[in-house]
Amino acid sequence: MRGPINFFDSARAIEMRIEPGVGGRILEIYQVGAEGTVEDALELGRITVWEPGARLGYRSSVDDTETTIGFEAIDTGTRVTVEQVLLPGGQQAFYMWPNVIGWLPAWIDRRDSAPRTTRDLDRISMALYYEDPAAAARWLSDVFGLDSWDRVPAEGERAPWLELHIGNSALILFKLKDRGAPRLDHGLWVYVDDLDAHFARSTEQGAKIVSEIHQHGYRRYETLDLEGHHWTFAQARPTMA
C-alpha cells in the first residue's frame, strides 16, 4: 500500500522489485518504460548472499547496514531469522526490521487469499490527537474493530507511528501535546456492512452510545470513544443516493 511512511518517495512509487542473484538490486520503482524496463528508480540495496530457501543477504544502499535473512525448516513450518548490523565505520542505520516483523505473520496468514491489486489510501485521512495514542489504538481496535497495517501496540509498548485503517482510509494517531493548537471537536463517519453487528460489538465492549440505531435516509448510530471524540457509524456508502 502506498502511504506516507511506506516508501522513500510515496508520491511516485509504483512497485518494489528485487533482481535475483548476487549483485542484484533491490529497487523502489518510480517509472517503467517499454517492455517493463525501469526508467526511474531508487536503489535500496544490493544482494550479497543468494541461497534460495536458505539465506538472503543484502548491503543497503541508503544507509550503512547489512542484513542477512535465514530460513530454517522446523516441525511446525519455517523459522525465519533476521540480522541487521551497522557496518564497521558506518554512521547511519535505518533499523526498519523490528517494524516489519510485527506485521509479517499476519500478512503471511492472508497472502493466499489477498487480492493481487495495488491498494491505495483514500485521498482524505484523519489524524486524531490523544493523551495516550497507544491506549487509544488498542481501544479503537477492541471496541470498533479497526485494523492496522502494522500492529496495535501492547500495553506498555511504544510505537513511533500509529496508523489504523477503515477500508482504504487511514486514521493516524498522535500525542496530544504534539499538535500545539487548541483542542478541536471531531466528527467521523464510518460506513459499515452490518450496522446491527457493529452496534452490538460497540455496546458489548462498553462504548458510550449517544444515539442508538435510527434511520433518516440511511441507518446509523452515534457513539463516543474513550476521550470523547464523536463517531457516526452508518450502513450506507458515500455514493449511495
VEXMAR-331188 format. One record per residue (C-alpha): residue number from 0; residue in one letter; y, z, x. Coordinates in pm, whole numbers. Layout:
! residues N
ATOM   n res      v      w      u
ATOM NUM   a      Y      Z      X
...
***
This chain:
! residues 241
ATOM   n res      v      w      u
ATOM   0   m      0      0      0
ATOM   1   r    339    -96    136
ATOM   2   g    552    218    132
ATOM   3   p    840    377    325
ATOM   4   i    618    552    582
ATOM   5   n    308    331    589
ATOM   6   f    435     66    832
ATOM   7   f    685     32   1114
ATOM   8   d    868   -229    906
ATOM   9   s    764   -186    542
ATOM  10   a   1024   -435    423
ATOM  11   r    845   -723    600
ATOM  12   a    482   -612    644
ATOM  13   i    227   -825    459
ATOM  14   e   -102   -718    622
ATOM  15   m   -274   -544    912
ATOM  16   r   -508   -732   1145
ATOM  17   i   -748   -638   1427
ATOM  18   e   -863   -908   1667
ATOM  19   p  -1226   -842   1770
ATOM  20   g  -1339   -774   2126
ATOM  21   v  -1190   -609   2433
ATOM  22   g   -833   -731   2473
ATOM  23   g   -795   -795   2100
ATOM  24   r   -469   -693   1942
ATOM  25   i   -401   -452   1655
ATOM  26   l   -119   -618   1463
ATOM  27   e    126   -541   1185
ATOM  28   i    177   -887   1035
ATOM  29   y    518   -996    908
ATOM  30   q    484  -1374    871
ATOM  31   v    186  -1609    862
ATOM  32   g    215  -1982    920
ATOM  33   a    -11  -2277    851
ATOM  34   e   -387  -2217    867
ATOM  35   g   -333  -1841    893
ATOM  36   t   -161  -1841   1232
ATOM  37   v     59  -1538   1296
ATOM  38   e    424  -1631   1344
ATOM  39   d    581  -1283   1350
ATOM  40   a    408   -950   1409
ATOM  41   l    433   -615   1584
ATOM  42   e    158   -535   1833
ATOM  43   l     41   -181   1770
ATOM  44   g   -233   -168   2033
ATOM  45   r   -492   -346   2250
ATOM  46   i   -869   -297   2222
ATOM  47   t  -1015   -130   2533
ATOM  48   v  -1365    -45   2402
ATOM  49   w  -1559   -269   2159
ATOM  50   e  -1910   -149   2080
ATOM  51   p  -1972   -233   1710
ATOM  52   g  -2143     53   1531
ATOM  53   a  -2094    292   1824
ATOM  54   r  -1743    307   1972
ATOM  55   l  -1397    159   1931
ATOM  56   g  -1114    230   2174
ATOM  57   y   -758    106   2197
ATOM  58   r   -445    160   2404
ATOM  59   s   -136    200   2190
ATOM  60   s    149    -47   2240
ATOM  61   v    404    166   2053
ATOM  62   d    356    496   2238
ATOM  63   d    178    638   2544
ATOM  64   t   -157    730   2388
ATOM  65   e   -512    604   2395
ATOM  66   t   -756    651   2107
ATOM  67   t  -1136    646   2103
ATOM  68   i  -1337    644   1779
ATOM  69   g  -1708    719   1785
ATOM  70   f  -1977    658   1522
ATOM  71   e  -2300    860   1525
ATOM  72   a  -2585    832   1276
ATOM  73   i  -2684   1166   1118
ATOM  74   d  -2922   1262    837
ATOM  75   t  -2654   1253    568
ATOM  76   g  -2470    940    686
ATOM  77   t  -2238    881    981
ATOM  78   r  -2038   1127   1187
ATOM  79   v  -1701    982   1289
ATOM  80   t  -1510   1142   1577
ATOM  81   v  -1156   1054   1680
ATOM  82   e   -985   1147   2005
ATOM  83   q   -622   1051   2066
ATOM  84   v   -478   1158   2402
ATOM  85   l   -146   1132   2580
ATOM  86   l   -196    926   2896
ATOM  87   p   -104   1076   3237
ATOM  88   g    271   1043   3286
ATOM  89   g    321    947   2922
ATOM  90   q    636   1055   2741
ATOM  91   q    584    960   2375
ATOM  92   a    299   1021   2131
ATOM  93   f    269    945   1759
ATOM  94   y    -20   1168   1654
ATOM  95   m    -99    997   1325
ATOM  96   w   -476   1051   1313
ATOM  97   p   -468   1403   1160
ATOM  98   n   -291   1247    862
ATOM  99   v   -537    956    838
ATOM 100   i   -841   1184    848
ATOM 101   g   -707   1368    544
ATOM 102   w   -726   1066    310
ATOM 103   l  -1012    873    474
ATOM 104   p  -1307   1046    294
ATOM 105   a  -1154    979    -48
ATOM 106   w  -1088    618     49
ATOM 107   i  -1450    570    159
ATOM 108   d  -1572    708   -174
ATOM 109   r  -1385    444   -373
ATOM 110   r  -1381    145   -136
ATOM 111   d  -1677    -33   -302
ATOM 112   s  -1514    -33   -645
ATOM 113   a  -1146    -56   -550
ATOM 114   p   -965   -384   -628
ATOM 115   r   -905   -612   -329
ATOM 116   t   -550   -698   -430
ATOM 117   t   -237   -580   -249
ATOM 118   r    -76   -277   -411
ATOM 119   d    300   -235   -403
ATOM 120   l    505     62   -509
ATOM 121   d    725      3   -810
ATOM 122   r   1088    -61   -731
ATOM 123   i   1204    280   -855
ATOM 124   s   1072    602   -705
ATOM 125   m   1171    956   -790
ATOM 126   a   1249   1234   -546
ATOM 127   l   1233   1594   -662
ATOM 128   y   1352   1900   -468
ATOM 129   y   1164   2230   -479
ATOM 130   e   1189   2567   -313
ATOM 131   d    821   2520   -220
ATOM 132   p    728   2148   -221
ATOM 133   a    363   2212   -124
ATOM 134   a    316   2456   -412
ATOM 135   a    483   2206   -642
ATOM 136   a    246   1930   -525
ATOM 137   r    -56   2149   -599
ATOM 138   w     78   2240   -942
ATOM 139   l    157   1878  -1031
ATOM 140   s   -191   1773   -919
ATOM 141   d   -376   2051  -1101
ATOM 142   v   -178   2052  -1425
ATOM 143   f    -58   1692  -1471
ATOM 144   g   -334   1521  -1271
ATOM 145   l   -101   1337  -1032
ATOM 146   d   -274   1170   -738
ATOM 147   s   -171   1143   -373
ATOM 148   w   -214    857   -125
ATOM 149   d   -286   1121    138
ATOM 150   r   -389   1463     13
ATOM 151   v   -237   1758   -167
ATOM 152   p   -183   2036     89
ATOM 153   a   -386   2354     55
ATOM 154   e   -213   2689     19
ATOM 155   g    -53   2784    350
ATOM 156   e    -71   2428    484
ATOM 157   r    246   2244    585
ATOM 158   a    289   1874    516
ATOM 159   p    563   1659    677
ATOM 160   w    560   1414    385
ATOM 161   l    457   1476     25
ATOM 162   e    414   1170   -195
ATOM 163   l    235   1166   -529
ATOM 164   h    157    854   -733
ATOM 165   i    179    770  -1102
ATOM 166   g     26    422  -1112
ATOM 167   n    235    228   -858
ATOM 168   s    535    461   -884
ATOM 169   a    599    721   -616
ATOM 170   l    712   1079   -664
ATOM 171   i    840   1223   -336
ATOM 172   l    881   1599   -299
ATOM 173   f   1140   1754    -68
ATOM 174   k   1258   2101     24
ATOM 175   l   1546   2210   -197
ATOM 176   k   1770   2303     98
ATOM 177   d   1737   1951    245
ATOM 178   r   1933   1794    -38
ATOM 179   g   2268   1959     32
ATOM 180   a   2401   1892   -318
ATOM 181   p   2435   2095   -638
ATOM 182   r   2118   2119   -845
ATOM 183   l   2093   1838  -1100
ATOM 184   d   1892   1809  -1419
ATOM 185   h   1595   1570  -1406
ATOM 186   g   1417   1383  -1680
ATOM 187   l   1097   1193  -1607
ATOM 188   w    899    963  -1832
ATOM 189   v    530    901  -1764
ATOM 190   y    314    661  -1965
ATOM 191   v    -49    766  -2003
ATOM 192   d   -351    601  -2167
ATOM 193   d   -484    907  -2355
ATOM 194   l   -200   1131  -2465
ATOM 195   d   -421   1378  -2651
ATOM 196   a   -642   1437  -2347
ATOM 197   h   -337   1476  -2121
ATOM 198   f   -172   1720  -2361
ATOM 199   a   -493   1924  -2377
ATOM 200   r   -511   1944  -1999
ATOM 201   s   -146   2044  -1956
ATOM 202   t   -180   2310  -2225
ATOM 203   e   -504   2446  -2080
ATOM 204   q   -351   2465  -1730
ATOM 205   g    -53   2668  -1857
ATOM 206   a    230   2415  -1872
ATOM 207   k    532   2527  -2076
ATOM 208   i    535   2289  -2374
ATOM 209   v    885   2207  -2503
ATOM 210   s    762   1992  -2794
ATOM 211   e    408   1913  -2896
ATOM 212   i    283   1560  -2961
ATOM 213   h    508   1382  -3209
ATOM 214   q    596   1024  -3292
ATOM 215   h    923    837  -3315
ATOM 216   g    831    475  -3245
ATOM 217   y    573    598  -2992
ATOM 218   r    374    918  -2946
ATOM 219   r    495   1165  -2687
ATOM 220   y    530   1531  -2588
ATOM 221   e    771   1717  -2361
ATOM 222   t    697   1989  -2109
ATOM 223   l    845   2172  -1811
ATOM 224   d    697   2207  -1465
ATOM 225   l    691   2527  -1259
ATOM 226   e   1062   2506  -1165
ATOM 227   g   1196   2378  -1495
ATOM 228   h   1210   2001  -1447
ATOM 229   h   1174   1818  -1777
ATOM 230   w    881   1576  -1819
ATOM 231   t    808   1342  -2112
ATOM 232   f    456   1204  -2143
ATOM 233   a    416    910  -2381
ATOM 234   q    126    695  -2495
ATOM 235   a    307    365  -2450
ATOM 236   r    406    108  -2187
ATOM 237   p    758     23  -2077
ATOM 238   t    710   -336  -2201
ATOM 239   m    596   -238  -2550
ATOM 240   a    829   -304  -2838
***
